[in-house]
Amino acid sequence: MKRKPIYVELPIQSDINTLWEITQNPNLHEQWDLRFSSITYLPRESEEQPQEFSYKTKIGFGFCIEGWGKSIGKVHTKDRTSVSSLQFGTDQNLSIIKEGGGYWEYKPQENATLFLKI
């Protein structure tokens, strides 16, 4: 059974650069996203390639989920909108999320950033 994607549209009282840093920097991302206890970027040959990463999620009692992922981000398109996409997954049976992902848009507004998760 395939689930419908969750759509979120939320104005956030932050400038676009700060919001981008908090959501795209792996050290900051793992502080607020409970799906990831740690995120480690893997080396890549060029900025044009997707950023691959490994992650761990501590689930308690000494158990940990380990998985893979990749993200792509583009800052400041013509209308100053920034976008990123994320895909991640694991083969471990303990995980309730086998594969996940999403597409995020950041649209600057007068006193906020409109954040969209599609």
SVG drawing of the C-alpha trace seen along z (x, -y; Angstrom):
<svg xmlns="http://www.w3.org/2000/svg" viewBox="-2 -43 39 50">
<polyline fill="none" stroke="black" stroke-width="0.4" points="0.0,0.0 1.5,-3.3 0.9,-6.2 0.0,-9.7 2.8,-12.2 2.5,-14.9 2.2,-18.4 3.3,-21.3 3.2,-25.0 4.4,-27.1 5.7,-30.7 8.7,-30.6 10.0,-33.8 13.5,-33.5 15.5,-34.8 16.1,-32.2 19.8,-31.9 19.5,-31.0 16.6,-28.5 18.7,-26.9 21.7,-26.5 19.6,-24.9 17.9,-22.4 20.8,-21.6 23.8,-21.5 24.0,-17.9 25.3,-18.8 22.3,-21.2 19.8,-18.9 20.4,-16.0 19.6,-18.3 15.9,-18.8 15.0,-15.8 14.3,-12.8 14.8,-10.4 18.6,-10.9 20.8,-10.7 23.9,-11.4 24.5,-12.2 27.8,-11.8 28.5,-13.2 30.5,-11.0 33.2,-12.3 32.1,-13.4 34.1,-14.3 32.2,-17.5 29.5,-19.9 27.2,-18.8 26.8,-15.3 24.2,-14.5 25.6,-14.6 25.5,-11.0 25.5,-10.3 25.2,-7.6 23.0,-8.0 22.3,-6.4 19.2,-6.6 19.3,-5.5 16.1,-3.7 16.8,-2.8 18.0,0.2 21.3,0.1 19.7,0.6 20.6,-1.6 19.3,-1.8 21.9,-2.6 21.1,-3.7 22.0,-5.6 20.9,-8.7 21.5,-11.4 20.5,-15.0 20.5,-17.6 20.2,-21.3 20.1,-24.5 20.3,-27.9 18.7,-31.0 17.0,-30.3 15.9,-33.2 13.0,-34.2 15.3,-33.7 13.6,-30.4 15.8,-27.6 15.0,-23.9 16.4,-20.6 15.4,-17.0 16.3,-14.2 16.1,-10.4 17.1,-7.9 16.5,-4.3 17.7,-1.3 17.7,2.5 17.4,3.1 14.1,4.8 14.0,2.8 13.3,-0.4 9.7,-1.6 10.8,-3.7 12.3,-1.5 12.7,-4.4 11.7,-8.1 12.3,-11.3 10.9,-14.7 11.2,-17.9 11.6,-21.2 11.1,-24.7 12.2,-27.9 10.5,-31.1 11.6,-34.4 8.8,-36.7 8.9,-40.2 9.5,-39.2 9.7,-35.4 10.5,-32.4 7.7,-30.3 8.7,-26.7 7.0,-24.0 7.5,-20.3 6.1,-18.3"/>
</svg>
